[in-house]
């Protein structure tokens, strides 16, 4: 299972419960709701999707199966927007 890491050129600030981020390489802004912000915070350390699910299940009232299903599109979106990458691809 791949290990995901955050793009180090992304900077962000919290506004109320949301997180507003900018990728300085792309010059693009992104906004994250509270759950997405939690995922972003957890990805401060490289994690597999499985480890991410375990951490989220500990915080939210959700089954591992539903959590995995719910976050998969978001992980894909983060990857497509170059906000995170697979650790092995960084080399």
C-alpha positions in Angstrom: 0.0 0.0 0.0 1.5 3.4 -1.0 2.6 5.9 1.7 1.3 9.4 1.1 3.3 12.6 1.9 2.3 16.2 1.8 3.8 18.6 -0.7 6.2 20.9 1.3 5.4 24.0 -0.9 1.8 24.1 0.4 1.2 26.7 3.1 -2.1 27.2 4.9 -4.0 29.0 7.6 -7.0 28.1 9.6 -10.1 30.3 9.2 -12.8 29.3 11.7 -13.1 25.5 11.2 -11.8 25.5 7.7 -8.2 25.5 6.3 -7.2 27.7 3.4 -4.1 26.6 1.6 -1.9 27.9 -1.3 0.5 25.8 -3.3 3.3 28.3 -4.1 4.5 26.1 -7.0 1.2 26.1 -8.7 0.0 29.5 -7.5 -3.4 27.9 -6.6 -5.6 28.2 -3.6 -7.5 25.3 -1.9 -10.1 25.2 0.9 -10.6 22.3 3.2 -13.6 21.7 5.5 -13.0 20.4 9.1 -12.9 16.7 8.1 -10.6 17.3 5.2 -8.5 19.6 7.4 -8.1 16.7 9.9 -6.9 14.4 7.1 -4.4 17.1 6.0 -3.2 17.4 9.6 -2.7 13.7 9.9 -0.7 13.6 6.7 1.9 15.9 8.3 3.6 12.5 8.8 3.8 10.1 5.9 0.9 7.6 6.1 -0.6 4.8 4.2 -4.3 5.1 3.4 -4.9 2.2 5.9 -3.1 4.0 8.7 -5.0 7.2 7.9 -8.3 5.3 8.1 -7.2 3.8 11.5 -6.6 7.3 12.8 -9.8 8.8 11.5 -11.9 5.9 12.9 -10.4 6.7 16.3 -11.7 10.3 16.0 -15.0 9.9 14.2 -17.9 7.6 14.6 -17.5 5.7 11.3 -16.6 2.1 10.3 -13.2 1.5 8.7 -14.9 0.3 5.5 -17.1 3.5 5.2 -14.1 5.7 6.1 -11.9 4.1 3.5 -14.6 4.4 0.9 -15.3 8.1 1.9 -11.7 9.3 1.9 -10.5 7.5 -1.3 -11.9 10.2 -3.7 -10.4 12.9 -1.5 -6.9 11.2 -1.5 -7.2 11.0 -5.3 -8.1 14.7 -5.5 -5.2 15.7 -3.2 -2.9 13.6 -5.4 -4.2 15.0 -8.7 -3.8 18.6 -7.4 -0.2 17.7 -6.4 -0.9 18.5 -2.7 0.3 15.1 -1.7 2.3 12.4 -3.5 3.2 8.8 -3.1 6.5 8.7 -1.1 8.2 6.3 -3.6 7.4 8.8 -6.4 9.4 11.6 -4.7 12.7 9.9 -5.4 
